[in-house]
């Protein structure tokens, strides 16, 4: 383990930015935080997390895939992808790091999504341990330890110091660039912090939220549960929960008519939308209840069924904070899975 | 702190259910925390007693739900309306969007609702909230002693600039009737008008570039009740799911503001629900301010059946050329 004084943090950022494009959470004018590109003068935010999740780095909201140009009887097809350069995402929380594993199981299985794969290859994740979780946090429900975040490098921030631990070769390489600014350290301060945070985690209001009652093999029982009517009755059908979610991965592929050709692009889609997965025969899900149920069944039943029991929620709490009607996965789990 | 108590509303709702006046109740349901209240249709007295709440977090405007929900229920639906909600209620009636006969409306006096974002910025790790005369007594997972937060510091913008404590529609009123307020709600618009065109463009470009096209503003808006929005309709030719170009991200909100111009009551739901904190109400308020200045003061939803200035004609109407003159050098 290495450490450096927090006073040197801007020197550290400057050093990293010489070798990579560096992104980190910065405060916005509305007291929220957002991942922005580091430049001289950027100030690392103290916020617990960003409103938009870092999934954008690997799975952006919209991206161009290819271009068709028509001239006479010829159609030219151009690959217009922008190749990634190595980049660092600094200060990713444990829940969000876990979301990348969930996305990998969608985009990196055969047939591999080469757009996503390229960005994953070039991305270096520096994760940050939590010390002050919010009441909306429930990562422990999904087996995530916020004091022990994964990623290429893990960091722990104390009052005065930053502790660094490389976990992968990519991480070792990144640390080598800041070698002169860091020094060897023992794990005492980090261990103390982990201990303290673990005590807080047990006091969280959702500390006892459990996945009992969900998972593989529960499809019919949960699909037919009567509570879906009640849970979904005032859902507005907006896409807020899906768009702030770090694990929602549905997209649509659409053509943009440029006048003399077509740009084919991909963009996020939401199972909450009435036109989601519309096909020649019409729509699969005609009511908001069916759309609402799909989202939670996907996260809590279908995904684990297909992915060795791994749930596709990481308990980051963004949907709890942002749903316009305050309906969310925690309320659904308590109602459908039974009050625990 | 609200002057009307939960018990007063609960007793009335239970009584109206029991005597058969209504079959169901559109009210607020308690959440996991003390601030995450969900709109809910209660079907029985037991359900009401268990889950019904009325507190400083009952910000949702129920009027729009009447469009969908009154089609699907037997008998009457009881709905609780704060003063600002009653303007949306009347506007929707003017547009024939729901059946008045299927609704029993109780007007509820309101002391202003809390902006949860502001409260969370002031206090970390909220475990419980108690409304007291001094303010919100907030207990957290981090402090042994509760923190008292003055309510005026954490009110929703629309409540800071509350335009009316008067209910313009109800079958029954609970609490005292209030007055229309001469609020400072146009001050921010005036500040935007005072900017140069370039500054204003930069302001809106910065704000609108935050949009993630979740459509929450549209879906919560009581003036947006098209059954199939052009932006959702693949056959419309303008369907968009993501802000793919900067043109699109600006146009979505500006087109929406035009669509609701003259019908927007300034209920403020668009800004409240925006996950990116875009001050969308300022676009609508600019239209309201312009309408007031060009055609005389007009408040959408004040009365059922009012003809909005933009769809009406009077001999006193401003000539289009005069509008251009008013724009002065900026044009």
Interface residues (C-beta under 8 A of the other chain):
Chain A: X30 X31 X32 X51 X52 X61 X62 X132 X133 X134 X135 X136 X200 X203 X204 X205 X206 X230 X233 X234 X236 X237 X238 X239 X240 X242 X243 X244 X252 X254 X256 X265 X267 X268 X269 X270 X273 X274 X275 X278 X320 X321 X322 X324 X325 X326 X327 X328 X330 X331 X334
Chain B: X31 X32 X33 X36 X37 X38 X39 X40 X41 X60 X65 X116 X117 X120 X121 X124 X125 X126 X127 X141 X142 X212 X213 X214 X215 X216 X218 X219 X220 X228 X232 X233 X234 X239 X241 X242 X243 X244 X269 X272 X273 X275 X276 X277
